[in-house]
Amino acid sequence: MNQWMELANKVLAGGCITNDEALSILDCPDDDVLLLMHSSFQIGKQYFGKKVKLNMIMNAKSGLCPENCGYCSQSSISKAPIDTYKMVDKETLLNGAKRAYELNIGTYCIVASGRGPSNKEIDHVVDAVREIKDTYGMKICACLGLLRPEQAVRLKEAGVDRYNHNINTSEQHHSNITTSHTYDDRVSTVEMAKSSGMSPCSGVIVGMKESRQDVVNMANNLKALDADSIPVNFLHAIDGTPLEGVKELNPLYCLKVLALFRFINPTKEIRISGGREVNLRSLQPLGLYAANSIFVGDYLTTAGQEDSEDHKMLLDLGFEVESVEEMKENLAAGK
């Protein structure tokens, strides 16, 4: 038995990997990556079988953000040439939900730029969410920035199932990425979402000049937060942002990162997110031996892979897409 399967068996028996074991995953020899991914798959299969969850983003408000996040094309310090617009109208939100439903996508994600939503924006999202729920019954995730307690309650009451607010990086590295809000601000919003009854979703962006120890800390911090869904983004460096030209990642290292998150968060939804196309490249399919969820379609200001290609990839791998009906059953069961 190889060392990675021994480590997987430790996790499957209810154990936790040590810091040194976590670092060893990131330092896995390239020749052993297939063994590592096989071991990761044994963990994921125990909890999710061969089901893969699909997610789609609606960029409901673009740019115009006062924050100074170094990776983001929508920030106040970005010079990237992107489309900027205020919150889209209700019809646009409904049409996006309709398309997601027709593509058999289980989770529809309404994302808006900015430090946090105004009460008027909350009113707008709440109104749309109620109609989407009545019409399609699909899972809805909102990502609107830093929340106030009463806003979180309103979103939950309207039918928002999940709230996303990424920690993005480790606490130690956070000030190197942004200074307009703190790491604790992000954690507080995730905790607030949990307190309101929404499922917490929080993830990371890998490749922002962080250390390997930072990556391990991210995975452990999300375990401590008990995030139900963990989007793992890989930096897609955008011209005009402070991280322009940063290209630290390669496909094999990205696979090791996904394996690490599976080993540390065995029962959680691990979602391959932004930057997978440019960083995993031809090895994208292998990422699903560690992850059990992907975004389909475009991201916020960058293009994704054609949804038909994603479905072909899943079919070729022998995986099954979690249907909208299965998603509804899981929601009713509190999963």
KAKAHU-V319667 format. One record per residue. N is the residue number from 1. OMEGA is omega in degrees with one decimal (* if undefined). NEAR is the number of other C-alpha atoms within 12 Angstrom. D_CENTER is the distance of its C-alpha to the mean C-alpha in whole Angstrom. Layout:
n = <N N>
omega = <OMEGA OMEGA>
near = <NEAR NEAR>
d_center = <D_CENTER D_CENTER>
This chain:
n = <1 2 3 4 5 6 7 8 9 10 11 12 13 14 15 16 17 18 19 20 21 22 23 24 25 26 27 28 29 30 31 32 33 34 35 36 37 38 39 40 41 42 43 44 45 46 47 48 49 50 51 52 53 54 55 56 57 58 59 60 61 62 63 64 65 66 67 68 69 70 71 72 73 74 75 76 77 78 79 80 81 82 83 84 85 86 87 88 89 90 91 92 93 94 95 96 97 98 99 100 101 102 103 104 105 106 107 108 109 110 111 112 113 114 115 116 117 118 119 120 121 122 123 124 125 126 127 128 129 130 131 132 133 134 135 136 137 138 139 140 141 142 143 144 145 146 147 148 149 150 151 152 153 154 155 156 157 158 159 160 161 162 163 164 165 166 167 168 169 170 171 172 173 174 175 176 177 178 179 180 181 182 183 184 185 186 187 188 189 190 191 192 193 194 195 196 197 198 199 200 201 202 203 204 205 206 207 208 209 210 211 212 213 214 215 216 217 218 219 220 221 222 223 224 225 226 227 228 229 230 231 232 233 234 235 236 237 238 239 240 241 242 243 244 245 246 247 248 249 250 251 252 253 254 255 256 257 258 259 260 261 262 263 264 265 266 267 268 269 270 271 272 273 274 275 276 277 278 279 280 281 282 283 284 285 286 287 288 289 290 291 292 293 294 295 296 297 298 299 300 301 302 303 304 305 306 307 308 309 310 311 312 313 314 315 316 317 318 319 320 321 322 323 324 325 326 327 328 329 330 331 332 333 334 335>
omega = <-178.4 -174.5 -178.0 177.1 175.0 178.5 177.8 178.7 176.0 178.9 -179.3 177.3 178.1 -179.3 177.4 178.4 179.6 178.2 179.6 177.9 177.9 178.5 -179.7 176.0 178.6 179.1 -180.0 176.5 -178.1 -179.1 -178.1 -173.2 178.9 176.2 178.4 -178.5 175.8 -179.9 176.7 -179.3 178.9 177.5 -178.6 -178.6 179.3 -173.7 -173.6 -175.8 178.9 178.7 175.8 179.7 178.6 -178.6 176.9 -178.9 164.8 178.0 -169.5 178.7 -170.5 177.6 176.5 -175.2 -178.6 -177.2 -175.6 179.9 -170.9 -178.1 -162.2 177.8 -177.6 -173.7 -178.3 -177.0 -179.0 174.5 -178.5 -179.9 -178.5 172.0 175.7 178.3 176.1 -175.9 -179.5 -177.7 -176.4 -178.5 178.9 177.5 179.4 179.1 176.9 177.8 179.2 -180.0 179.0 -179.9 -178.5 178.1 178.2 -179.9 -172.0 -175.2 179.1 -172.4 178.3 -172.4 178.5 177.5 176.9 178.4 179.3 -175.0 169.7 177.5 177.7 177.6 174.9 177.2 -176.7 -179.5 179.5 -179.4 -179.7 -177.6 179.7 -179.5 177.8 179.4 -179.7 -174.7 -171.3 179.6 -175.1 177.1 -179.8 174.5 176.1 177.4 -169.8 -179.7 -178.8 -175.5 166.2 -174.6 -177.7 177.0 177.9 179.5 -179.6 178.4 178.5 -178.4 -179.7 179.3 175.2 -175.4 -172.3 175.2 179.6 169.0 -173.5 170.1 175.1 -179.8 -179.5 177.0 -176.8 -175.2 -170.2 -175.9 175.2 -176.9 177.9 176.8 -176.5 169.4 -175.6 173.9 -179.4 175.9 -178.9 179.5 -179.0 179.2 176.6 179.3 179.0 177.5 177.8 -177.9 -179.2 -178.3 174.8 176.7 -178.6 175.8 -179.8 -176.1 -169.3 168.8 -178.9 178.1 -178.1 177.3 176.7 176.6 174.6 177.5 175.5 -179.0 176.3 179.3 177.6 -177.8 179.1 178.4 178.7 173.7 179.0 177.8 -177.7 177.3 -179.4 -178.7 -174.9 174.5 175.7 177.8 174.4 -172.0 168.8 -172.9 -175.0 177.1 -179.8 175.8 179.1 179.9 176.2 175.5 179.1 -179.7 -176.3 -168.4 169.4 -173.5 -177.5 177.5 178.2 176.7 179.1 178.0 179.5 177.3 179.0 -178.6 176.5 -179.5 -176.8 -178.9 -169.2 -174.0 -172.0 174.2 175.9 -172.7 172.7 -168.8 -172.7 176.8 -177.3 -176.2 -176.0 -177.8 175.7 178.0 -174.6 179.4 178.6 -177.7 -178.7 179.3 -178.3 170.7 172.9 -179.5 177.1 -176.2 176.4 167.2 176.4 179.1 -175.8 177.3 -176.6 178.7 176.7 -177.2 174.5 177.6 176.5 -177.2 178.7 178.7 177.2 179.5 177.0 -179.2 -179.9 179.1 -179.6 180.0 -176.6 177.3 179.8 176.8 174.0 -177.1 176.8 -179.7 176.7 177.4 -179.8 179.2 179.0 177.0 -179.1 179.4 178.7 -179.4 *>
near = <11 15 21 34 25 23 34 39 25 23 30 27 15 16 16 23 30 19 21 18 24 35 27 26 42 32 26 27 19 19 13 23 34 25 29 41 40 31 36 46 39 34 41 38 28 23 25 29 23 26 30 43 40 40 46 41 38 40 35 39 35 31 32 26 27 23 27 30 33 36 42 41 36 37 32 27 24 27 23 25 18 22 18 24 18 21 31 25 21 24 19 21 34 32 22 33 39 26 26 34 29 18 26 32 40 41 48 47 42 46 36 40 38 34 30 30 31 22 19 13 31 32 22 30 44 31 25 34 37 29 25 35 27 17 16 31 30 43 46 49 40 50 43 41 38 35 36 26 21 18 33 42 24 29 40 32 23 30 33 42 44 42 45 44 46 41 47 44 46 36 30 23 28 32 21 24 32 31 18 23 26 27 28 25 25 38 34 26 37 44 33 33 42 29 22 28 24 38 37 41 41 46 45 46 42 49 37 37 29 28 19 31 29 29 44 40 33 40 46 33 33 41 31 17 32 27 39 32 44 47 42 45 41 39 38 37 33 27 22 22 28 27 29 23 18 24 20 23 30 27 28 31 32 46 47 47 50 53 51 52 51 54 51 44 42 44 31 37 43 49 42 46 48 38 39 44 34 26 31 30 21 18 24 31 31 34 46 46 43 50 53 47 40 46 41 40 34 25 30 32 33 29 21 27 27 16 25 15 17 33 28 17 26 30 18 14 20 17 28 24 32 29 25 28 20 24 31 24 17 18 23 14 9 15 21>
d_center = <32 30 29 25 26 28 25 23 26 26 23 24 27 25 25 23 23 24 23 26 24 21 22 24 21 20 23 24 27 25 28 26 23 24 25 22 20 22 22 18 19 22 19 17 20 21 19 17 20 19 17 14 12 11 9 11 11 14 15 17 18 18 20 22 20 23 20 21 17 18 15 15 18 18 19 23 24 22 25 23 24 22 23 23 23 23 22 22 25 24 26 23 20 22 23 19 19 22 20 17 20 22 19 19 15 14 12 13 10 13 12 15 16 18 19 19 20 24 25 26 23 22 25 24 20 22 25 23 20 24 25 22 22 26 26 23 22 18 15 14 11 12 11 14 14 17 18 22 23 25 22 19 22 23 20 20 23 22 20 17 15 12 11 8 9 8 11 10 13 15 18 21 19 18 21 21 18 19 22 22 20 20 17 19 18 15 15 18 16 13 17 18 16 17 20 20 19 16 13 11 7 7 5 7 9 12 15 16 19 18 20 20 20 18 15 17 17 13 13 16 15 12 14 17 15 14 11 10 7 5 2 5 7 10 13 14 17 19 23 24 21 22 20 22 23 21 20 20 18 19 18 20 18 15 16 17 14 12 15 15 12 13 17 16 14 16 15 12 9 7 5 7 5 8 11 11 15 16 16 16 18 20 19 16 17 18 14 14 17 14 11 11 9 8 8 12 14 14 11 13 16 15 16 14 16 19 17 21 20 17 19 22 19 18 22 23 21 23 20 20 17 17 19 19 22 21 18 20 22 19 19 23 23 20 17>
